[in-house]
Amino acid sequence: MTYFLCELRKRGYFLCKLFWNSLRLIRAQRFKTLFLSSLFLASILFVNAQNDLRSWNSAQLNFSFTKKLDLRFSHLRGYNISNGFSSDFSQSSIHIDYDFNKRFSMSTGATLGSFSAADGANRFVLRGTYKIPLADVLNWSNSVQGEIHSSNETRYRYRLIYITRLSTKKRLDFLRLSPSVSYSLFYNIGGNPIQYYDKNEAPTIKQTPDGFHRGRLSFSLNFKITKNLSLSVYYMMQREFNLFSDDNHKMNILDPVTGRIVRPFQNYNVVGTTLSFDFNLYKKKKKSTKRIKGINN
């Protein structure tokens, strides 16, 4: 306990010293953005030094054809920091987004992940989102996402995901910053079946562990660097569980025959960045100051 407190004090002193020394160097806007992002990531690494840590980094191109229709291309690379920064997976995706009005939008697309066995399966995605303004300060969005996965994914065939997100309605004056927090709850359907046993270790039923088995809590900081360029820095915690699952639909169970854990939980933390390039391909109509005939006469 004494050793832990000493280490905590040393790390706290180091971060404070780093903070005050760095303040002298962050006069320019780009240095402020870089510094705040680094501080955000450093604080996460400090708090979660003992947990399995991964890094997800992506770049995306967003094309706006109209005020309502967008096309998005993205590529994501994952690394396992706890395992010597080894390569984890690589995925590319394409999505089409359409805003029906200020509150309701739809998104559909596909993710290609089968470039190698480690990259996982391909999947098709459809999402609906409803946004609610709160006190003209915050936006609260709730989404339901459905996924169909290829046969390379053995843990599930389909997934339903509920996503709730809270963000500022307008960017802050400081660094044109937009913070947000979100939580995602996953419901798995299908995949490879699991053999279940009773208390006497006799086989009972073999079926897929359908149910709520994963949650993700994310914190994000989005910086508007230029008109067409923005950077998001986020931290995500993934935890798997058996929520509302009976004994014949659970994961992470002991096989009495082999003595191994079947479908073990995958719990880890992610530090990620997303670099976005946004391009408007339509011309905004200028407001005319001329009086139209037959109106306001």
PyMOL commands that set and color helices and strands:
alter all, ss='L'
color gray80, all
select helices_A, chain A and resi 2-25+29-47+81-83+117-119+174-176
alter helices_A, ss='H'
color red, helices_A
select strands_A, chain A and resi 53-64+69-80+86-99+104-112+123-134+138-149+158-168+177-189+194-197+203-207+211-224+229-243+253-254+261-262+268-280
alter strands_A, ss='S'
color yellow, strands_A
deselect
rebuild
show_as cartoon
